[in-house]
Amino acid sequence: MQSQNPLIADFVKLANSAAGTFAGMTREARESARERAKEAFGGMDFVTREEFDAVKTMAAKAREETEKLAARIAALEARNP
């Protein structure tokens, strides 16, 4: 059974309006924060995962080559005292 009390009906309308307004404010704040973060991070030079992996592979190869050359130098120095 529904109540016909206008005070309760007005209160329900007010509560619904407040909930809708709050939801809209939350959505707008989230979008604003996301936009500010994009602006802040947009000027920074971040690398992609693929670029990072490529440089990591190149560094590993360079390290291996350096170790081979160091061993070769040590062998040559051991032969010629």
C-alpha positions as CSV (number, residue, x, y, z in Angstrom):
1,M,0.0,0.0,0.0
2,Q,1.4,3.3,-1.1
3,S,1.5,6.3,1.2
4,Q,-0.2,9.5,0.0
5,N,1.7,11.7,2.4
6,P,3.1,14.6,0.3
7,L,6.0,15.2,2.8
8,I,7.3,11.7,2.2
9,A,6.8,12.0,-1.6
10,D,8.8,15.3,-1.5
11,F,11.5,13.7,0.5
12,V,11.8,10.7,-1.9
13,K,12.0,13.1,-4.8
14,L,14.7,15.1,-3.0
15,A,16.6,12.0,-2.2
16,N,16.4,10.8,-5.9
17,S,17.5,14.2,-7.2
18,A,20.4,14.3,-4.7
19,A,21.5,10.8,-5.7
20,G,21.4,11.7,-9.4
21,T,23.4,14.9,-8.8
22,F,26.0,13.0,-6.7
23,A,26.4,10.4,-9.4
24,G,26.9,13.1,-12.0
25,M,29.4,14.9,-9.9
26,T,31.3,11.7,-9.3
27,R,31.4,10.9,-13.0
28,E,32.5,14.5,-13.9
29,A,35.3,14.4,-11.2
30,R,36.5,11.0,-12.5
31,E,36.6,12.3,-16.1
32,S,38.4,15.5,-15.0
33,A,41.0,13.6,-13.0
34,R,41.6,11.3,-16.0
35,E,42.0,14.3,-18.3
36,R,44.5,15.9,-15.9
37,A,46.5,12.7,-15.7
38,K,46.6,12.4,-19.5
39,E,47.9,16.0,-19.6
40,A,50.5,15.4,-16.9
41,F,51.8,12.1,-18.4
42,G,51.5,13.2,-22.0
43,G,54.6,15.3,-22.0
44,M,56.8,12.5,-20.5
45,D,58.8,10.2,-22.7
46,F,57.6,6.7,-21.8
47,V,58.8,3.7,-23.9
48,T,56.6,0.9,-25.1
49,R,57.0,-2.7,-23.8
50,E,58.3,-3.7,-27.2
51,E,61.0,-1.0,-27.2
52,F,62.0,-1.9,-23.7
53,D,62.3,-5.6,-24.6
54,A,64.4,-4.7,-27.7
55,V,66.9,-2.7,-25.7
56,K,67.0,-5.4,-23.0
57,T,67.9,-7.9,-25.7
58,M,70.6,-5.6,-27.2
59,A,72.1,-5.1,-23.7
60,A,72.2,-8.8,-23.1
61,K,74.0,-9.4,-26.4
62,A,76.5,-6.6,-25.7
63,R,77.2,-8.1,-22.2
64,E,77.9,-11.5,-23.8
65,E,80.2,-9.9,-26.4
66,T,82.0,-8.0,-23.6
67,E,82.5,-11.2,-21.6
68,K,83.9,-13.0,-24.7
69,L,86.3,-10.1,-25.4
70,A,87.4,-10.0,-21.8
71,A,88.1,-13.8,-21.9
72,R,90.0,-13.4,-25.2
73,I,92.1,-10.5,-23.8
74,A,92.9,-12.6,-20.6
75,A,94.0,-15.5,-22.8
76,L,96.2,-13.3,-25.0
77,E,97.8,-11.7,-21.9
78,A,98.4,-15.2,-20.4
79,R,100.2,-16.3,-23.6
80,N,102.4,-13.2,-23.8
81,P,103.8,-12.4,-20.3
